[in-house]
Amino acid sequence: MTVFLELGQRPDEPGPPIHGAKIYPAEVAARLAADAGTVIARYPQSRSALLPLLHLVQSEDGCLTPAGIAFCAKQLGLTDAEVTAVATFYSMYRRTPTGEYLVGVCTNTLCAIMGGDAILEALEDHLGVNAGQTTEDGKVTLEHVECNAACDYAPVVMVNWEFFDNQTPSSARDLVDGLRDGKPPMPTRGAPLCNFKETARVLAGLPDPQAAAAQTPTGDATLAGLRIAKERGMEAPAADAATDSHSGPDDEKVATEATKDQAAPAPSADVPAQPNEPETDPDATESKT
């Protein structure tokens, strides 16, 4: 008897199942195996390389496929089910084909207050797709994200996980137009844009050295706290310094000193209990008159 199990999330979880090719052609499997060997060698336990290997197979397919799941399982000595359980937990592993550029609009609290919702709505109207969908030309997949970890530049849009800061509906429309016209703009900070599959390869730990060297400096707002700390002569404690949250008096010693001359509270009953006392006499109750 043959039992077919479709890989994917539990039935009560949202999102599509994992579809696509079941196995890789021999030449693709060999090429990926060579890259996987480089990644796995960095970890004392091979299974620790699962997350980067999932990015590696995503760089081949543009999303997760049964072939990619099976490849990771084989390389790491895991079952397909074990790999799928991890892959479907993280939103960065895509379950549907992704466009050349994954455009994420932050709609979390600060970005929303600063206009993130308006930007998402403008892009949905401009591109003719809803969040989670891809344009007909396959260039842009639009999504909303909960946080881009860039609140100091809200509202923020990310393209293949590179930052475009302080956006407006107008600038966001110009941004996606440039992507679709083959003229991707330079991110506000970080590395130059590459397509989604190339980005997945970088996340697998196999970056392009030239792109890495072309990264722009960290933004001024991000460094504001560090700058103020230096101006005020503040510095982190030495590595071997005590890790207590404060350097004041010991709380336990202070409490002991404050109560050392106080009488101990009297017990409410004898210990051990004596017979024929209210605490032990079943007939002695407060309601008894």
Rosetta blueprint (number, residue, H / E / L):
1 M L
2 T L
3 V L
4 F L
5 L L
6 E L
7 L L
8 G L
9 Q L
10 R L
11 P L
12 D L
13 E L
14 P L
15 G L
16 P L
17 P L
18 I L
19 H L
20 G L
21 A L
22 K L
23 I L
24 Y L
25 P L
26 A H
27 E H
28 V H
29 A H
30 A H
31 R H
32 L H
33 A H
34 A H
35 D H
36 A H
37 G H
38 T H
39 V H
40 I H
41 A L
42 R L
43 Y L
44 P L
45 Q L
46 S H
47 R H
48 S H
49 A H
50 L H
51 L H
52 P H
53 L H
54 L H
55 H H
56 L H
57 V H
58 Q H
59 S H
60 E H
61 D H
62 G L
63 C L
64 L L
65 T L
66 P H
67 A H
68 G H
69 I H
70 A H
71 F H
72 C H
73 A H
74 K H
75 Q H
76 L H
77 G L
78 L L
79 T L
80 D H
81 A H
82 E H
83 V H
84 T H
85 A H
86 V H
87 A H
88 T L
89 F L
90 Y L
91 S L
92 M L
93 Y L
94 R L
95 R L
96 T L
97 P L
98 T L
99 G L
100 E L
101 Y E
102 L E
103 V E
104 G E
105 V E
106 C E
107 T L
108 N L
109 T H
110 L H
111 C H
112 A H
113 I H
114 M L
115 G L
116 G H
117 D H
118 A H
119 I H
120 L H
121 E H
122 A H
123 L H
124 E H
125 D H
126 H H
127 L H
128 G L
129 V L
130 N L
131 A L
132 G L
133 Q L
134 T E
135 T L
136 E L
137 D L
138 G L
139 K L
140 V E
141 T E
142 L E
143 E E
144 H E
145 V E
146 E L
147 C L
148 N L
149 A L
150 A L
151 C H
152 D H
153 Y H
154 A L
155 P L
156 V L
157 V E
158 M E
159 V E
160 N L
161 W L
162 E E
163 F E
164 F E
165 D L
166 N L
167 Q L
168 T L
169 P H
170 S H
171 S H
172 A H
173 R H
174 D H
175 L H
176 V H
177 D H
178 G H
179 L H
180 R H
181 D L
182 G L
183 K L
184 P L
185 P L
186 M L
187 P L
188 T L
189 R E
190 G L
191 A L
192 P L
193 L L
194 C L
195 N L
196 F H
197 K H
198 E H
199 T H
200 A H
201 R H
202 V H
203 L H
204 A L
205 G L
206 L L
207 P L
208 D L
209 P H
210 Q H
211 A H
212 A H
213 A H
214 A L
215 Q L
216 T L
217 P L
218 T L
219 G L
220 D L
221 A L
222 T L
223 L L
224 A H
225 G H
226 L H
227 R H
228 I H
229 A H
230 K H
231 E H
232 R L
233 G L
234 M L
235 E L
236 A L
237 P L
238 A L
239 A L
240 D L
241 A L
242 A L
243 T L
244 D L
245 S L
246 H L
247 S L
248 G L
249 P L
250 D L
251 D H
252 E H
253 K H
254 V H
255 A H
256 T H
257 E H
258 A H
259 T H
260 K L
261 D L
262 Q L
263 A L
264 A L
265 P L
266 A L
267 P L
268 S L
269 A L
270 D L
271 V L
272 P L
273 A L
274 Q L
275 P L
276 N L
277 E L
278 P L
279 E L
280 T L
281 D L
282 P L
283 D L
284 A L
285 T L
286 E L
287 S L
288 K L
289 T L
